[in-house]
């Protein structure tokens, strides 16, 4: 018969399980960080390309007077920032409504920093999706870069029209 009380053995077993779980979480965090570092530049390029496609397509909405543009900032192919403009050119007294977002990508971070109307900043972190691909968190959900860009342009257009109404 062991002289170590059961509660000590149970506590030791619980501590060992907790240490193993902490080690597993740490390993997963390292693997996720490596995946983000590897896929981050491609995700960023896909994101700014999709922003441009969606912003330009706003002019195709019949009867809505919406226009969008993007201005990548930095060396072509390695842009570190992108300004997005969405303009609702209404004819009422309030005049046009312009929405401006500036997206910044820093290879040393784990996501994209967004500057709203040149005053408020927020983050859109990179997240690992179920398929082990890096996605972008936006509005509480993780999207592909293309879907995140689509949602952002849609929300900017909706915001420009709502504010002016």
C-alpha positions in Angstrom: 0.0 0.0 0.0 1.3 3.4 -1.0 1.9 6.1 1.6 0.8 8.8 -0.8 -2.8 9.7 -0.2 -5.3 9.4 -3.1 -6.0 13.1 -3.3 -2.3 13.8 -3.9 -2.1 11.2 -6.7 -5.3 12.7 -8.2 -3.9 16.2 -8.0 -0.7 15.1 -9.6 -2.5 13.4 -12.4 -4.7 16.5 -13.0 -1.5 18.7 -13.0 0.1 16.4 -15.5 -3.0 16.6 -17.8 -3.0 20.4 -17.5 0.7 20.6 -18.4 0.2 18.3 -21.4 -2.8 20.4 -22.6 -0.9 23.6 -22.2 2.0 22.1 -24.1 -0.4 21.1 -26.9 -2.0 24.6 -27.0 1.5 26.1 -27.2 2.5 23.8 -30.1 -0.7 24.6 -31.9 -0.1 28.4 -31.5 3.4 28.0 -32.9 2.1 26.0 -35.9 -0.6 28.6 -36.5 1.9 31.4 -36.3 4.2 29.6 -38.9 1.2 29.1 -41.2 0.2 32.8 -41.0 3.8 33.9 -41.7 3.9 31.6 -44.7 0.5 32.4 -46.2 0.1 36.0 -45.0 1.7 37.8 -48.0 -0.5 35.8 -50.5 -3.6 36.4 -48.4 -2.9 40.1 -48.4 -2.4 40.2 -52.1 -5.6 38.3 -52.8 -7.4 40.6 -50.4 -6.4 43.9 -52.0 -7.0 42.4 -55.5 -10.6 41.4 -54.4 -11.1 44.9 -52.8 -10.3 46.5 -56.2 -12.6 44.1 -58.1 -15.5 44.7 -55.7 -15.0 48.5 -55.5 -14.9 48.9 -59.2 -18.0 46.7 -59.7 -20.1 49.2 -57.6 -20.6 51.3 -60.7 -22.4 48.3 -62.3 -25.2 48.6 -59.8 -28.0 50.1 -61.9 -29.6 53.2 -60.4 -27.6 53.3 -57.2 -25.0 56.0 -58.1 -22.3 54.1 -56.2 -18.7 54.3 -57.2 -15.6 52.7 -55.7 -11.9 52.8 -56.2 -8.7 51.5 -54.5 -5.2 52.8 -54.3 -2.6 50.3 -53.4 0.3 52.0 -51.6 3.9 50.6 -51.7 6.0 48.8 -54.2 3.9 47.1 -56.9 3.4 43.4 -56.0 4.5 44.1 -52.4 2.0 46.8 -51.3 1.8 47.4 -47.6 -1.3 49.5 -47.6 -4.4 50.0 -49.7 -6.9 52.9 -49.5 -10.5 52.1 -50.5 -13.0 54.8 -51.4 -16.7 54.2 -51.8 -18.8 57.1 -53.0 -22.5 57.5 -53.2 -23.2 60.4 -55.6 -26.7 61.2 -54.6 -28.6 64.2 -55.9 -30.3 65.3 -52.6 -29.3 68.3 -50.6 -26.9 66.2 -48.5 -24.7 65.7 -51.6 -22.2 62.9 -52.0 -21.3 60.5 -49.2 -17.8 59.2 -49.2 -16.5 56.3 -47.2 -12.8 55.8 -46.9 -10.9 52.9 -45.3 -7.2 52.3 -45.3 -5.9 48.8 -44.8 -2.3 48.2 -43.6 -0.4 44.9 -43.8 2.7 44.5 -41.7 4.6 41.3 -42.2 5.5 41.3 -38.5 1.9 41.2 -37.4 -0.8 38.5 -37.6 -3.4 40.4 -39.6 -4.5 43.7 -41.1 -5.0 47.0 -39.4 -7.9 49.1 -40.7 -8.0 52.9 -40.3 -11.6 54.1 -40.6 -12.1 57.7 -42.0 -8.6 58.5 -40.8 -9.4 58.5 -37.1 -10.4 55.1 -35.7 -8.3 51.9 -36.0 -9.4 48.3 -35.7 -7.8 45.0 -36.5 -8.8 42.2 -38.8 -6.7 39.3 -37.6 -5.6 36.3 -39.7 -7.2 33.1 -38.5 -6.7 29.5 -39.5 -9.7 28.1 -41.2 -10.9 24.4 -41.0 -9.0 23.7 -44.3 -5.7 24.9 -42.7 -5.8 27.9 -44.9 -5.4 31.4 -43.5 -8.5 33.5 -43.6 -9.4 37.0 -42.4 -11.6 37.7 -39.4 -14.3 40.3 -40.2 -17.4 41.1 -38.2 -16.9 38.1 -36.0 -16.5 35.5 -38.8 -13.5 34.1 -40.7 -13.6 34.5 -44.4 -11.4 33.9 -47.4 -9.7 37.1 -48.5 -12.1 37.4 -51.4 -15.2 37.0 -49.3 -13.9 39.4 -46.7 -13.3 42.0 -49.4 -16.8 41.5 -50.8 -18.4 41.9 -47.4 -16.3 45.1 -46.6 -17.2 46.8 -49.9 -20.9 45.8 -49.5 -20.9 47.2 -45.9 -19.2 50.5 -47.0 -21.8 51.0 -49.8 -24.6 50.3 -47.4 -23.1 52.7 -44.8 -22.7 55.5 -47.4 -26.3 55.2 -48.5 -27.7 54.8 -44.9 -25.9 57.9 -43.6 -27.2 60.1 -46.4 -30.8 58.9 -46.2 
